[in-house]
Amino acid sequence: MFCVAGQISGTAATAQDVEQSLKQQFEGKILVLRHPIQGGSLEYDSDGKVLKGGGEGPWTIYGRIKIDELQLQADKLLLKGTRVDYKLDGRARQLVPLPNEKKHVSVQVSLNGTLQNVTDADAALDHIFAFTRKEVVESAPDFWRSYLERYVPTTNGQTTAERDADAKLPSLTDEAIAERKKSWKSTTPPQPVLTLAPFLPHSVRGGKYFDSVVLLMVSVDETGKVGQIQILRPLGEGLDEEAVNAVKKWRFKPAQREGHAVGVEMIIECAFNVGL
């Protein structure tokens, strides 16, 4: 389950009160980074600019942090915790969060002076973390958004069946997939002429998986090139990005309809050679 913290609210009279309020708000929660920055020590200025940290990586490895401790110091806010890995739950067929106790991380936020109340922390943290359901979805690459829009809960824990009114992002439902399949019956589907296997990161080699296949919806144009890609069923742990990178290079003999090449959408399986 994706955990999305609520926005900061309220005020406090002293620095100690501010710190205590922030602790109650965030300690023990999983926070979503707007950008999945790698590294064990991240530093930001008050506008969310990265001062220290690595490049961006897959959000299923670097995008979430479980906050174990929060400290408010004279001119900075310090959050300590662990990275949260997202892996496929074979039974539920969804990604689930698993805090990785081996991957400690700290987030230091420089402040413009001493915080006077809880609301003062809002602007600085809002540049770094996504606090609403819509922000969480929009923080991800395009190929993730249909999946996340279906499965990420709202700020009060609701899921797709009870989605909040302001989330108007398109959702690729099972019914929509079935309708698309019907439209393909009159079309000769694309035939692969070049397929490349996805790279299997060393960190997950030899791991045990319920399924070693990423299910994707892809568009193939009238020249046989791959265009838009959407993840339908992921694996997590950064494997999905590797699948997308590989499929972008695939080439097809284009689909045919009434003797003419046409662009279509199709569902494909991108398999990893994972040891069981």
Secondary structure, DSSP 8 states (H G I E B T S, - for coil): ------------SSHHHHHHHHHHHHTT-EEEESS-B-SSEEEE-TT--EEE---B--HHHHSEEEEEEEEE-SSEEEEEEEEEEEEEETTTTEEEEEEEEEEEEEEEEE-SS---STHHHHHHHHTTEE-SHHHHHHTS-HHHHHHHHHHS--TTS--GGG--TT-------HHHHHHHHHHGGGSB--EEEE-------GGGTT---S--EEEEEEEE-TTSBEEEEEEEE--BTTHHHHHHHHHTT-EEE-EEETTEEE-EEEEEEEE-----
